[in-house]
Structure formats: structure tokens, C-alpha cells
Amino acid sequence: MTLTLWQKALVLIGVPLLFEYTFVIGLLSALENSARTTSNEREERRVLGTVLNLGEGVISCGKALALYLMADSEEALASYEKNLSHTREELSRLSRLLKTRRYSNDKIQSLSDRSRLCMSYLRETKRLCDIGDRNAALEYLKRMRYLAPLLESDLDDLTITIRRKNTEIDDQKTLQFTKIALLLGLTGSTLIALGLVAFFHRGTSGRLSVLIENTRKMEKGERLNPLMDGKDEISELDSVFHRMADSVNEATGKLRRSESQIRTIIENLPVGVITCHEDGTISSLNPRASRMFVPEGQNLIGAKFVTLIKSGNAATPEFFQNEVIGRCLEQSKEFKSRNAAGTDLPVEISASNLVTLDERGFLIQVADLTERYKIERTKQEFIAMVSHDLRTPLTSVRLSLQLMLSGGYGDFSEELHAKLVQGEHTLSNMIRLINDLLDVQKQQSGKFDIEMEVCDLLELFEMSTNSVESLGQKHNVRIRIQPINIDVLADPSRIVQVIVNLLANAIKFSPQDSTVTIRAVLLPPSATDEEDQPDAGSQPLFVEVQVRDEGCGIPADKLNIVFERFEQLDQANTMKAAGTGLGLAICKSIVEEHGGLIGVRSTLGAGSTFWFRLQVAPDWL
């Protein structure tokens, strides 16, 4: 039977308590017996005193009466009377005491009878003396002479019997019982203590030691002891501990697998990964970073990260915080470094905060830009080739074709004229593609030049519509301008490029005999999507330029990609509106360079409205 902890606690408390109650009750019984014995001894002393007094009184009466007979002494007679009265009282007291005690045996009865007989002899002797019959009185005294030894013998026997029975026997029993009770109590307490120790060790302490051992084994990763039997709290705790250990082992296994995966990923990343303390001391780096910076046989752990940067002030304490962390946190920045061979190495560095349980630091990613620079140089060479070796000849050929079409070389047959028109159109598309590619390259390289000035927005509308008028006539699409008198702060040539691109797209995707409308709407300050300013009056105003067509519209899932590079809508009239897929991306870059926004609103079957926002010139206000 397995006891629960509270049941074991009840055993540990109840058993000693029960024994103590039993032992105390036994001791109380012994004490009561001892008290009874003491009372008996007190009573016995009273009985013995009465008996002795009775014997002495009887003897004294006899002596006094004998002296009276022989000497006829009045003093002897008075002594006789006094002793007689005292003896009668003692005899009466002895009778009362013996009635309440357990000593009513033959000796007591004999003593009582002989005492009474002596007393009767004494009374008769006194009577005979009083009547003058001294001879008869002497005869009674002789009889008492023979009776007195018997009386004294009975008194001695009774005294010995009482002492032996009540004093020796009862005292010995009480003492023996007390000794036995003490020995039994001591023995019982010892046995109970040993039994409870064994019980506690087997049922509690031993089982707790198994739990402690399991804890140590779990810490060392060893196999735990088997589950304990029973249904008490300790066995339940052991069961919970085993389940917890299984969960911990499972979680540890997952953590180790995850750690191994992360380590494998970090070790095989194509970029260098370096962790640093807050002061810039390198704490770890992956193999890629080691191959980039560490010569064979050396170690960068403990070195300063700024030693990897090739800069005049890299060694200063502020360089790491200001230049590396301050400018590369959550973004990237290019630096010059030296590789393991000691040659110059262009790198791109990005940093992020690294917070652990015990410290803060930084995670720094270092990308080798050598290949990127090679690709950039190749691209630059290609752009230069396209710009000088391809665009210039194509432009010359197009001018020749335009000259031929204008009649500069005489008239041509209709078939040849159609061929010339087709060739000139193809060359124009190729030159436009080259120009778009050059604009994209300028945008990527940061060389997208914007020359801001105050422009009349209506003049920009007119310039743009003049550029696409022939395209509108070709597609039988009208262009309508809603007049507006607003000056904007912009680069006129670039804004005309944007408007022309939007108008051309609207014309291409509009059905015949439809209208493309261009207009401008002055926006309130709250609609400019600008950050809040401390003074609302100083916040710049924006105007929204809108180009609306009556085409088939754009699907909702395509609205967020129309401004991406090389993205074209997959529609039925795409062949009609064939292009490079770069026009809207270039428009987006131009508008953003102006500090504005660009977007589109469209509903299938109801046309589209492309819009962009420009800042209103301060002087116009």
C-alpha cells in the first residue's frame, strides 16, 4: 500500500503521539497506584499507632490496677481510670479503622476479642476491688497475667502482617511497575523512532533521492531512472519530471537541429557575417568573412572591426559608432577594405542590432563588391557602346529615312514609300528603347539630372499634346485639355516626358473615337501625404496631374505592378500598344526625383486615370 505525503505525515505525527498518550496514561496509573500506596501507608501508620496505643493502654491499665490492689494508691486508681478511658477510645477507634480496611482476618478478630476480654477482666477486677474482695481481684489479675503475652503476640503478628502486606508488597509492586513502564516507554520510543526513520527513508527520503539523481542525470544528458511505482505525490512528481525531461530533450533536439541548420546557412552564405561587441571588438565570423580578410594562420577574434576598413580616420574610436553603425544600421554603405592578400577590396556593409540574454552587440554583413564592380564596368562599357556605337548610327539612318520620306531624294513608288515608313517607325522604336535603357541606367547610377524651375503647367500640357497629336490622329483618339492656371516647381523637359508617356499609353489603350483628358487638380495640404509640419501654413501645396482614358481598364491585381520595369499588361490590345515596358518605370523615377507621387485608379470596363503630383511653385501662391 502506497501512502500519500499527508498520510505519511499523519503516521509520523500520530504514531509517536499515540505512544506518548499510552505511556502517559500508564505513568498516570503508576502515579495513582503510588498515591494509593502512600495513602495506605498513612492509614497503616494510624492503625499501627492505634494498636500500639491500645496495647500500651491495656498494659498501663493492668499495671495501675495491680498497684492499686497492692498499695491501695489513689494515684494508681486515677491513672487506671485515665488509661482505661484512653484505652476504650483507642479500642473504639481501632474497631472503626478495621471496619474500613481490608485487614478483617483471624488475627484482628483475635486481637479484638482478647482486648475486650482484657478490658472485661480489668472492669471485673476494679469491681471486686471496689467491694473489697481483693482475693478475687488478684485472681483476675493472674488471669490477665497469662492473657497479656498472648495479646502482645497478636499485636506483634498483626503489625508484621500489615507492614509486610501493605508496605513491602505494595511498594515493591509500585516500584517494579514504574521501572517496567519506564523501560517499556524508552524501548518503545526507540523502536518507534527507528521504525519511522526506516518508513520515512523508504517512502519519502529514498524516493526524493531518486528525484535528485534524475535531476543530475538530466543535467548531464544521461538516461533517467525508471518511473516510480505508486500514486502518491512523489510518484506523480516523478511522472511529471519524466514528461518534462522528454519535452526538454525534444526541444533541445529541435534547438540543436535548428542551430545546426542556422550554422550551416551562415557558414555557407555568400557574404561575410561578423558579430561584434558594442565597442566594435569582433566576437565571431563565418568562413566567408575569414576567407575575405584573414590571412592563413591568423585570427580576427578580439580584433577591432575598424581595422578592416581602409580609411584615414578608421582608427579613431568614433569611427565605428558614427560611420559603420550610424550609417549602416538597417541599410548598406560601401567601404574600401583590404582582402587577405593585402590588395584593395570594395565591400558593402550593413549592420543590425544583436541582443542576447547577457549583452548587446551588432551583426554586420560584409559583401564583396568585386564581381559587382566588374559587372558595373561591363555595363558601363555596354552603355557607352550603345550610346555611341549604336544610337548615333541609328539616328543618322533615321534622319536619312525622314529626308527620303520628305522628298529630298525624289518621289518613290507607293510600295517603296510604305517600306520607308515602316523602317523609319522601327528605327524610332529602337532609338526610343535605347533612350529608355539609358534613362534607366542613369537612374540606377544616380546620374538622373533634374533641373528645377518655375513652369506654367498649362504650357507643359500643350507641349505634351503637340508631341502626341499625330499618334492620336493615327488611332482616331481625341485629346482634351482642361485649362488651369498653376505654376509648378519642376524640370520642364522631364515632366513633358512623363506627360507624353502617359498620353501615349492612354491613346494606345483607348478605343477609336474616344477622348483622352488631361487636367490638373489643386490638392489641400492634408491630401499631399507629406509629413506633418509644425506650422500648417508653411506646408507646400501639391497639384495632381490626371490623364484619363476611356479604355478597358486595368485589373485590380495588376495595379501594383504597372510601374515595375519590363512589366506589360496581358490584354487583347497589347500588340496594338507594343512597347518596351520601361516607360512607366521611368515616369515613376522622374516624379519621385521631383519629390512627388505617381499612381493609377482604374475600373475594368470604365477606363483608367494615371496621376502624379508636383509641388506648386511658392511664388504662385
FENHU-V418082 format. One record per residue. N is the residue number from 1. SS is DSSP state (H for helix, E for strand, C for the rest). PSI is psi in whole degrees, -180 to 180 (999 if undefined). NEAR is the number of other ideal C-beta (glycine too) atoms within 12 Angstrom. Layout:
n=N ss=SS psi=PSI near=NEAR
n=N ss=SS psi=PSI near=NEAR
This chain:
n=1 ss=C psi=129 near=11
n=2 ss=C psi=124 near=19
n=3 ss=C psi=148 near=24
n=4 ss=C psi=171 near=20
n=5 ss=H psi=-40 near=23
n=6 ss=H psi=-32 near=14
n=7 ss=H psi=-40 near=20
n=8 ss=H psi=-41 near=28
n=9 ss=H psi=-38 near=19
n=10 ss=H psi=-39 near=16
n=11 ss=H psi=-46 near=23
n=12 ss=H psi=-32 near=26
n=13 ss=H psi=-41 near=17
n=14 ss=H psi=-42 near=18
n=15 ss=H psi=-52 near=25
n=16 ss=H psi=-38 near=24
n=17 ss=H psi=-42 near=17
n=18 ss=H psi=-43 near=18
n=19 ss=H psi=-43 near=25
n=20 ss=H psi=-41 near=18
n=21 ss=H psi=-46 near=15
n=22 ss=H psi=-45 near=20
n=23 ss=H psi=-42 near=25
n=24 ss=H psi=-41 near=16
n=25 ss=H psi=-42 near=16
n=26 ss=H psi=-44 near=23
n=27 ss=H psi=-40 near=23
n=28 ss=H psi=-39 near=16
n=29 ss=H psi=-42 near=18
n=30 ss=H psi=-41 near=26
n=31 ss=H psi=-39 near=18
n=32 ss=H psi=-41 near=17
n=33 ss=H psi=-41 near=24
n=34 ss=H psi=-40 near=23
n=35 ss=H psi=-40 near=16
n=36 ss=H psi=-41 near=19
n=37 ss=H psi=-42 near=27
n=38 ss=H psi=-40 near=19
n=39 ss=H psi=-41 near=18
n=40 ss=H psi=-43 near=29
n=41 ss=H psi=-39 near=24
n=42 ss=H psi=-43 near=17
n=43 ss=H psi=-39 near=25
n=44 ss=H psi=-38 near=33
n=45 ss=H psi=-37 near=20
n=46 ss=H psi=-43 near=24
n=47 ss=H psi=-46 near=37
n=48 ss=H psi=-42 near=29
n=49 ss=H psi=-43 near=20
n=50 ss=H psi=-42 near=36
n=51 ss=H psi=-46 near=41
n=52 ss=H psi=-44 near=24
n=53 ss=H psi=-40 near=27
n=54 ss=H psi=-45 near=42
n=55 ss=H psi=-46 near=34
n=56 ss=H psi=-38 near=23
n=57 ss=H psi=-43 near=36
n=58 ss=H psi=-46 near=41
n=59 ss=H psi=-44 near=28
n=60 ss=H psi=-42 near=29
n=61 ss=H psi=-42 near=41
n=62 ss=H psi=-44 near=38
n=63 ss=H psi=-44 near=25
n=64 ss=H psi=-39 near=35
n=65 ss=H psi=-38 near=43
n=66 ss=H psi=-41 near=32
n=67 ss=H psi=-36 near=23
n=68 ss=H psi=-39 near=32
n=69 ss=H psi=-39 near=32
n=70 ss=H psi=-37 near=16
n=71 ss=H psi=-8 near=16
n=72 ss=C psi=48 near=17
n=73 ss=C psi=131 near=18
n=74 ss=H psi=-33 near=13
n=75 ss=H psi=-41 near=14
n=76 ss=H psi=-37 near=25
n=77 ss=H psi=-43 near=24
n=78 ss=H psi=-40 near=16
n=79 ss=H psi=-39 near=25
n=80 ss=H psi=-46 near=33
n=81 ss=H psi=-41 near=24
n=82 ss=H psi=-49 near=18
n=83 ss=H psi=-34 near=32
n=84 ss=H psi=-45 near=31
n=85 ss=H psi=-43 near=20
n=86 ss=H psi=-40 near=24
n=87 ss=H psi=-39 near=37
n=88 ss=H psi=-42 near=26
n=89 ss=H psi=-44 near=18
n=90 ss=H psi=-37 near=33
n=91 ss=H psi=-41 near=34
n=92 ss=H psi=-42 near=22
n=93 ss=H psi=-42 near=22
n=94 ss=H psi=-38 near=36
n=95 ss=H psi=-43 near=25
n=96 ss=H psi=-43 near=17
n=97 ss=H psi=-42 near=29
n=98 ss=H psi=-26 near=29
n=99 ss=H psi=-32 near=15
n=100 ss=H psi=-6 near=16
n=101 ss=C psi=178 near=25
n=102 ss=C psi=21 near=18
n=103 ss=C psi=24 near=31
n=104 ss=C psi=83 near=18
n=105 ss=C psi=-170 near=18
n=106 ss=H psi=-40 near=15
n=107 ss=H psi=-42 near=26
n=108 ss=H psi=-44 near=30
n=109 ss=H psi=-39 near=18
n=110 ss=H psi=-42 near=22
n=111 ss=H psi=-41 near=38
n=112 ss=H psi=-43 near=32
n=113 ss=H psi=-45 near=20
n=114 ss=H psi=-33 near=33
n=115 ss=H psi=-43 near=40
n=116 ss=H psi=-38 near=24
n=117 ss=H psi=-43 near=25
n=118 ss=H psi=-42 near=41
n=119 ss=H psi=-37 near=33
n=120 ss=H psi=-38 near=23
n=121 ss=H psi=-42 near=34
n=122 ss=H psi=-41 near=41
n=123 ss=H psi=-41 near=24
n=124 ss=H psi=-40 near=24
n=125 ss=H psi=-42 near=36
n=126 ss=H psi=-39 near=32
n=127 ss=H psi=-43 near=18
n=128 ss=H psi=-36 near=23
n=129 ss=H psi=-40 near=30
n=130 ss=H psi=-31 near=20
n=131 ss=H psi=-5 near=13
n=132 ss=C psi=9 near=12
n=133 ss=C psi=82 near=17
n=134 ss=H psi=-35 near=23
n=135 ss=H psi=-44 near=15
n=136 ss=H psi=-38 near=21
n=137 ss=H psi=-42 near=30
n=138 ss=H psi=-33 near=22
n=139 ss=H psi=-41 near=18
n=140 ss=H psi=-35 near=31
n=141 ss=H psi=-36 near=32
n=142 ss=H psi=-39 near=18
n=143 ss=H psi=-42 near=22
n=144 ss=H psi=-27 near=35
n=145 ss=H psi=-36 near=22
n=146 ss=H psi=-28 near=18
n=147 ss=H psi=-27 near=29
n=148 ss=H psi=-45 near=29
n=149 ss=H psi=-37 near=16
n=150 ss=H psi=-41 near=24
n=151 ss=H psi=-44 near=37
n=152 ss=H psi=-37 near=27
n=153 ss=H psi=-42 near=18
n=154 ss=H psi=-39 near=31
n=155 ss=H psi=-43 near=36
n=156 ss=H psi=-43 near=20
n=157 ss=H psi=-42 near=23
n=158 ss=H psi=-40 near=38
n=159 ss=H psi=-46 near=29
n=160 ss=H psi=-43 near=19
n=161 ss=H psi=-45 near=27
n=162 ss=H psi=-45 near=36
n=163 ss=H psi=-44 near=23
n=164 ss=H psi=-39 near=17
n=165 ss=H psi=-41 near=25
n=166 ss=H psi=-29 near=32
n=167 ss=H psi=-57 near=26
n=168 ss=H psi=-50 near=20
n=169 ss=H psi=-50 near=19
n=170 ss=H psi=-41 near=27
n=171 ss=H psi=-42 near=23
n=172 ss=H psi=-41 near=17
n=173 ss=H psi=-44 near=21
n=174 ss=H psi=-46 near=28
n=175 ss=H psi=-43 near=19
n=176 ss=H psi=-42 near=18
n=177 ss=H psi=-40 near=23
n=178 ss=H psi=-44 near=24
n=179 ss=H psi=-45 near=16
n=180 ss=H psi=-41 near=19
n=181 ss=H psi=-43 near=26
n=182 ss=H psi=-44 near=18
n=183 ss=H psi=-43 near=16
n=184 ss=H psi=-40 near=21
n=185 ss=H psi=-44 near=25
n=186 ss=H psi=-46 near=16
n=187 ss=H psi=-45 near=16
n=188 ss=H psi=-42 near=23
n=189 ss=H psi=-42 near=22
n=190 ss=H psi=-47 near=16
n=191 ss=H psi=-41 near=17
n=192 ss=H psi=-42 near=27
n=193 ss=H psi=-46 near=18
n=194 ss=H psi=-41 near=15
n=195 ss=H psi=-41 near=20
n=196 ss=H psi=-36 near=27
n=197 ss=H psi=-46 near=19
n=198 ss=H psi=-42 near=16
n=199 ss=H psi=-46 near=22
n=200 ss=H psi=-40 near=24
n=201 ss=H psi=-44 near=17
n=202 ss=H psi=-39 near=20
n=203 ss=H psi=-22 near=31
n=204 ss=H psi=-62 near=32
n=205 ss=H psi=-45 near=19
n=206 ss=H psi=-39 near=19
n=207 ss=H psi=-35 near=31
n=208 ss=H psi=-35 near=25
n=209 ss=H psi=-31 near=18
n=210 ss=H psi=-41 near=28
n=211 ss=H psi=-42 near=30
n=212 ss=H psi=-41 near=20
n=213 ss=H psi=-39 near=22
n=214 ss=H psi=-37 near=29
n=215 ss=H psi=-44 near=22
n=216 ss=H psi=-41 near=15
n=217 ss=H psi=-38 near=19
n=218 ss=H psi=-39 near=23
n=219 ss=H psi=-37 near=14
n=220 ss=H psi=-6 near=11
n=221 ss=C psi=18 near=14
n=222 ss=C psi=168 near=14
n=223 ss=C psi=136 near=14
n=224 ss=C psi=161 near=28
n=225 ss=C psi=156 near=22
n=226 ss=C psi=161 near=13
n=227 ss=C psi=142 near=23
n=228 ss=C psi=150 near=29
n=229 ss=C psi=159 near=16
n=230 ss=C psi=175 near=24
n=231 ss=C psi=21 near=18
n=232 ss=C psi=-179 near=24
n=233 ss=H psi=-36 near=24
n=234 ss=H psi=-43 near=32
n=235 ss=H psi=-37 near=26
n=236 ss=H psi=-42 near=21
n=237 ss=H psi=-40 near=26
n=238 ss=H psi=-40 near=30
n=239 ss=H psi=-44 near=23
n=240 ss=H psi=-39 near=18
n=241 ss=H psi=-40 near=28
n=242 ss=H psi=-42 near=26
n=243 ss=H psi=-41 near=16
n=244 ss=H psi=-41 near=20
n=245 ss=H psi=-40 near=26
n=246 ss=H psi=-43 near=18
n=247 ss=H psi=-42 near=15
n=248 ss=H psi=-43 near=19
n=249 ss=H psi=-40 near=20
n=250 ss=H psi=-45 near=14
n=251 ss=H psi=-38 near=14
n=252 ss=H psi=-41 near=18
n=253 ss=H psi=-44 near=15
n=254 ss=H psi=-41 near=14
n=255 ss=H psi=-41 near=14
n=256 ss=H psi=-41 near=15
n=257 ss=H psi=-43 near=14
n=258 ss=H psi=-42 near=14
n=259 ss=H psi=-40 near=14
n=260 ss=H psi=-41 near=14
n=261 ss=H psi=-46 near=14
n=262 ss=H psi=-41 near=16
n=263 ss=H psi=-41 near=17
n=264 ss=H psi=-42 near=14
n=265 ss=H psi=-47 near=16
n=266 ss=H psi=-41 near=24
n=267 ss=H psi=-23 near=21
n=268 ss=C psi=10 near=14
n=269 ss=C psi=146 near=24
n=270 ss=C psi=-2 near=20
n=271 ss=C psi=157 near=30
n=272 ss=E psi=137 near=38
n=273 ss=E psi=122 near=34
n=274 ss=E psi=133 near=46
n=275 ss=E psi=139 near=32
n=276 ss=E psi=153 near=40
n=277 ss=E psi=175 near=26
n=278 ss=C psi=-27 near=19
n=279 ss=C psi=5 near=21
n=280 ss=C psi=8 near=33
n=281 ss=E psi=130 near=23
n=282 ss=E psi=128 near=33
n=283 ss=E psi=-26 near=27
n=284 ss=E psi=161 near=29
n=285 ss=E psi=151 near=33
n=286 ss=C psi=170 near=30
n=287 ss=H psi=-35 near=21
n=288 ss=H psi=-43 near=26
n=289 ss=H psi=-37 near=39
n=290 ss=H psi=-44 near=26
n=291 ss=H psi=-30 near=23
n=292 ss=H psi=-42 near=34
n=293 ss=H psi=-25 near=35
n=294 ss=C psi=119 near=27
n=295 ss=C psi=156 near=15
n=296 ss=C psi=135 near=10
n=297 ss=C psi=-1 near=7
n=298 ss=C psi=168 near=13
n=299 ss=C psi=137 near=16
n=300 ss=C psi=-5 near=28
n=301 ss=C psi=126 near=19
n=302 ss=C psi=-12 near=17
n=303 ss=C psi=164 near=23
n=304 ss=E psi=139 near=24
n=305 ss=H psi=-32 near=43
n=306 ss=H psi=-17 near=32
n=307 ss=H psi=-16 near=25
n=308 ss=H psi=-13 near=36
n=309 ss=E psi=135 near=33
n=310 ss=C psi=96 near=23
n=311 ss=C psi=153 near=22
n=312 ss=C psi=-33 near=11
n=313 ss=C psi=23 near=15
n=314 ss=C psi=-25 near=24
n=315 ss=C psi=-9 near=18
n=316 ss=C psi=149 near=17
n=317 ss=H psi=-28 near=15
n=318 ss=H psi=-14 near=16
n=319 ss=H psi=-42 near=26
n=320 ss=H psi=-47 near=36
n=321 ss=H psi=-43 near=21
n=322 ss=H psi=-48 near=19
n=323 ss=H psi=-49 near=27
n=324 ss=H psi=-57 near=38
n=325 ss=H psi=-46 near=32
n=326 ss=H psi=-36 near=17
n=327 ss=H psi=-15 near=20
n=328 ss=H psi=-2 near=33
n=329 ss=E psi=121 near=23
n=330 ss=C psi=17 near=15
n=331 ss=C psi=-180 near=16
n=332 ss=E psi=152 near=22
n=333 ss=E psi=144 near=27
n=334 ss=E psi=141 near=25
n=335 ss=E psi=164 near=32
n=336 ss=E psi=135 near=22
n=337 ss=E psi=-173 near=34
n=338 ss=E psi=136 near=22
n=339 ss=C psi=-175 near=26
n=340 ss=C psi=-27 near=22
n=341 ss=C psi=-7 near=14
n=342 ss=C psi=3 near=12
n=343 ss=C psi=163 near=14
n=344 ss=E psi=142 near=17
n=345 ss=E psi=112 near=30
n=346 ss=E psi=130 near=27
n=347 ss=E psi=157 near=37
n=348 ss=E psi=124 near=26
n=349 ss=E psi=134 near=42
n=350 ss=E psi=146 near=26
n=351 ss=E psi=156 near=32
n=352 ss=E psi=156 near=22
n=353 ss=E psi=141 near=18
n=354 ss=E psi=109 near=24
n=355 ss=E psi=122 near=13
n=356 ss=C psi=-176 near=15
n=357 ss=C psi=-30 near=6
n=358 ss=C psi=-10 near=8
n=359 ss=C psi=171 near=16
n=360 ss=E psi=149 near=18
n=361 ss=E psi=-157 near=26
n=362 ss=E psi=144 near=35
n=363 ss=E psi=118 near=34
n=364 ss=E psi=129 near=41
n=365 ss=E psi=132 near=34
n=366 ss=E psi=117 near=42
n=367 ss=E psi=134 near=30
n=368 ss=E psi=119 near=29
n=369 ss=C psi=11 near=27
n=370 ss=H psi=-50 near=20
n=371 ss=H psi=-38 near=17
n=372 ss=H psi=-40 near=19
n=373 ss=H psi=-37 near=20
n=374 ss=H psi=-43 near=14
n=375 ss=H psi=-38 near=13
n=376 ss=H psi=-41 near=19
n=377 ss=H psi=-40 near=16
n=378 ss=H psi=-40 near=14
n=379 ss=H psi=-42 near=20
n=380 ss=H psi=-42 near=20
n=381 ss=H psi=-39 near=16
n=382 ss=H psi=-42 near=19
n=383 ss=H psi=-42 near=26
n=384 ss=H psi=-39 near=17
n=385 ss=H psi=-44 near=18
n=386 ss=H psi=-40 near=25
n=387 ss=H psi=-43 near=23
n=388 ss=H psi=-37 near=16
n=389 ss=H psi=-12 near=15
n=390 ss=H psi=-49 near=23
n=391 ss=H psi=-41 near=25
n=392 ss=H psi=-48 near=17
n=393 ss=H psi=-39 near=19
n=394 ss=H psi=-38 near=27
n=395 ss=H psi=-41 near=23
n=396 ss=H psi=-42 near=15
n=397 ss=H psi=-41 near=22
n=398 ss=H psi=-40 near=27
n=399 ss=H psi=-38 near=19
n=400 ss=H psi=-42 near=19
n=401 ss=H psi=-42 near=28
n=402 ss=H psi=-38 near=22
n=403 ss=H psi=-41 near=16
n=404 ss=H psi=-41 near=22
n=405 ss=H psi=-29 near=25
n=406 ss=C psi=-2 near=17
n=407 ss=C psi=14 near=12
n=408 ss=C psi=-23 near=14
n=409 ss=C psi=25 near=15
n=410 ss=C psi=-177 near=12
n=411 ss=C psi=151 near=13
n=412 ss=C psi=161 near=18
n=413 ss=C psi=162 near=10
n=414 ss=H psi=-39 near=10
n=415 ss=H psi=-44 near=10
n=416 ss=H psi=-36 near=17
n=417 ss=H psi=-40 near=20
n=418 ss=H psi=-38 near=14
n=419 ss=H psi=-40 near=17
n=420 ss=H psi=-41 near=28
n=421 ss=H psi=-44 near=22
n=422 ss=H psi=-42 near=16
n=423 ss=H psi=-43 near=22
n=424 ss=H psi=-38 near=26
n=425 ss=H psi=-43 near=22
n=426 ss=H psi=-43 near=19
n=427 ss=H psi=-38 near=27
n=428 ss=H psi=-41 near=23
n=429 ss=H psi=-40 near=20
n=430 ss=H psi=-42 near=23
n=431 ss=H psi=-39 near=29
n=432 ss=H psi=-40 near=28
n=433 ss=H psi=-44 near=26
n=434 ss=H psi=-42 near=30
n=435 ss=H psi=-41 near=27
n=436 ss=H psi=-44 near=30
n=437 ss=H psi=-40 near=30
n=438 ss=H psi=-38 near=30
n=439 ss=H psi=-42 near=34
n=440 ss=H psi=-41 near=31
n=441 ss=H psi=-40 near=27
n=442 ss=H psi=-41 near=23
n=443 ss=H psi=-44 near=26
n=444 ss=H psi=-36 near=19
n=445 ss=H psi=-2 near=16
n=446 ss=C psi=20 near=11
n=447 ss=C psi=26 near=16
n=448 ss=C psi=97 near=24
n=449 ss=C psi=130 near=15
n=450 ss=C psi=122 near=27
n=451 ss=C psi=101 near=16
n=452 ss=C psi=141 near=22
n=453 ss=E psi=168 near=19
n=454 ss=E psi=126 near=23
n=455 ss=E psi=147 near=34
n=456 ss=E psi=117 near=24
n=457 ss=H psi=-34 near=41
n=458 ss=H psi=-38 near=24
n=459 ss=H psi=-39 near=24
n=460 ss=H psi=-37 near=37
n=461 ss=H psi=-45 near=39
n=462 ss=H psi=-42 near=24
n=463 ss=H psi=-40 near=25
n=464 ss=H psi=-44 near=36
n=465 ss=H psi=-34 near=33
n=466 ss=H psi=-34 near=19
n=467 ss=H psi=-28 near=24
n=468 ss=C psi=12 near=34
n=469 ss=H psi=-44 near=22
n=470 ss=H psi=-36 near=17
n=471 ss=H psi=-36 near=27
n=472 ss=H psi=-39 near=30
n=473 ss=H psi=-38 near=14
n=474 ss=H psi=-38 near=17
n=475 ss=H psi=5 near=30
n=476 ss=C psi=49 near=16
n=477 ss=E psi=129 near=33
n=478 ss=E psi=150 near=25
n=479 ss=E psi=125 near=36
n=480 ss=E psi=132 near=21
n=481 ss=E psi=127 near=30
n=482 ss=C psi=115 near=22
n=483 ss=C psi=146 near=15
n=484 ss=C psi=147 near=25
n=485 ss=C psi=86 near=17
n=486 ss=C psi=135 near=33
n=487 ss=E psi=138 near=27
n=488 ss=E psi=161 near=43
n=489 ss=E psi=106 near=31
n=490 ss=E psi=170 near=38
n=491 ss=C psi=110 near=26
n=492 ss=H psi=-41 near=29
n=493 ss=H psi=-40 near=22
n=494 ss=H psi=-39 near=35
n=495 ss=H psi=-38 near=40
n=496 ss=H psi=-38 near=29
n=497 ss=H psi=-40 near=35
n=498 ss=H psi=-47 near=45
n=499 ss=H psi=-41 near=47
n=500 ss=H psi=-43 near=34
n=501 ss=H psi=-43 near=39
n=502 ss=H psi=-41 near=45
n=503 ss=H psi=-44 near=45
n=504 ss=H psi=-44 near=38
n=505 ss=H psi=-42 near=41
n=506 ss=H psi=-41 near=45
n=507 ss=H psi=-45 near=40
n=508 ss=H psi=-35 near=34
n=509 ss=C psi=11 near=39
n=510 ss=C psi=146 near=35
n=511 ss=C psi=162 near=24
n=512 ss=C psi=152 near=19
n=513 ss=C psi=37 near=12
n=514 ss=E psi=177 near=24
n=515 ss=E psi=136 near=27
n=516 ss=E psi=126 near=42
n=517 ss=E psi=136 near=29
n=518 ss=E psi=132 near=40
n=519 ss=E psi=172 near=26
n=520 ss=E psi=141 near=32
n=521 ss=E psi=126 near=24
n=522 ss=E psi=126 near=26
n=523 ss=E psi=145 near=27
n=524 ss=C psi=161 near=17
n=525 ss=H psi=-33 near=22
n=526 ss=H psi=-14 near=13
n=527 ss=H psi=11 near=17
n=528 ss=C psi=-5 near=25
n=529 ss=C psi=23 near=19
n=530 ss=C psi=162 near=21
n=531 ss=C psi=150 near=9
n=532 ss=C psi=139 near=12
n=533 ss=C psi=151 near=13
n=534 ss=C psi=-35 near=8
n=535 ss=C psi=110 near=9
n=536 ss=H psi=-26 near=14
n=537 ss=H psi=-26 near=10
n=538 ss=H psi=-2 near=13
n=539 ss=C psi=132 near=23
n=540 ss=C psi=150 near=29
n=541 ss=C psi=152 near=29
n=542 ss=E psi=152 near=34
n=543 ss=E psi=140 near=39
n=544 ss=E psi=118 near=35
n=545 ss=E psi=129 near=46
n=546 ss=E psi=133 near=34
n=547 ss=E psi=112 near=46
n=548 ss=E psi=135 near=35
n=549 ss=C psi=175 near=40
n=550 ss=C psi=36 near=27
n=551 ss=C psi=-160 near=36
n=552 ss=C psi=-9 near=26
n=553 ss=C psi=175 near=27
n=554 ss=C psi=134 near=34
n=555 ss=C psi=149 near=19
n=556 ss=H psi=-33 near=15
n=557 ss=H psi=-4 near=12
n=558 ss=H psi=-7 near=22
n=559 ss=C psi=-30 near=23
n=560 ss=C psi=2 near=14
n=561 ss=C psi=-3 near=21
n=562 ss=C psi=-21 near=34
n=563 ss=C psi=7 near=33
n=564 ss=C psi=157 near=20
n=565 ss=C psi=140 near=24
n=566 ss=C psi=26 near=19
n=567 ss=C psi=129 near=22
n=568 ss=C psi=147 near=27
n=569 ss=C psi=141 near=32
n=570 ss=C psi=81 near=16
n=571 ss=C psi=171 near=21
n=572 ss=C psi=-30 near=12
n=573 ss=C psi=22 near=21
n=574 ss=C psi=-38 near=17
n=575 ss=C psi=-34 near=13
n=576 ss=C psi=-36 near=21
n=577 ss=C psi=38 near=27
n=578 ss=C psi=138 near=21
n=579 ss=C psi=-168 near=26
n=580 ss=C psi=-18 near=28
n=581 ss=C psi=13 near=25
n=582 ss=C psi=-12 near=28
n=583 ss=H psi=-50 near=40
n=584 ss=H psi=-34 near=40
n=585 ss=H psi=-40 near=30
n=586 ss=H psi=-40 near=38
n=587 ss=H psi=-42 near=41
n=588 ss=H psi=-43 near=32
n=589 ss=H psi=-42 near=34
n=590 ss=H psi=-46 near=37
n=591 ss=H psi=-43 near=38
n=592 ss=H psi=-34 near=23
n=593 ss=H psi=-26 near=29
n=594 ss=C psi=-1 near=35
n=595 ss=C psi=19 near=24
n=596 ss=C psi=-170 near=36
n=597 ss=C psi=159 near=26
n=598 ss=E psi=146 near=35
n=599 ss=E psi=-172 near=28
n=600 ss=E psi=143 near=35
n=601 ss=E psi=131 near=21
n=602 ss=E psi=148 near=30
n=603 ss=C psi=129 near=19
n=604 ss=C psi=129 near=17
n=605 ss=C psi=-5 near=13
n=606 ss=C psi=11 near=15
n=607 ss=C psi=180 near=27
n=608 ss=E psi=153 near=37
n=609 ss=E psi=109 near=31
n=610 ss=E psi=135 near=40
n=611 ss=E psi=155 near=32
n=612 ss=E psi=159 near=43
n=613 ss=E psi=138 near=35
n=614 ss=E psi=154 near=44
n=615 ss=E psi=135 near=35
n=616 ss=E psi=138 near=35
n=617 ss=C psi=134 near=23
n=618 ss=H psi=-36 near=15
n=619 ss=H psi=-30 near=13
n=620 ss=H psi=-31 near=21
n=621 ss=C psi=999 near=19
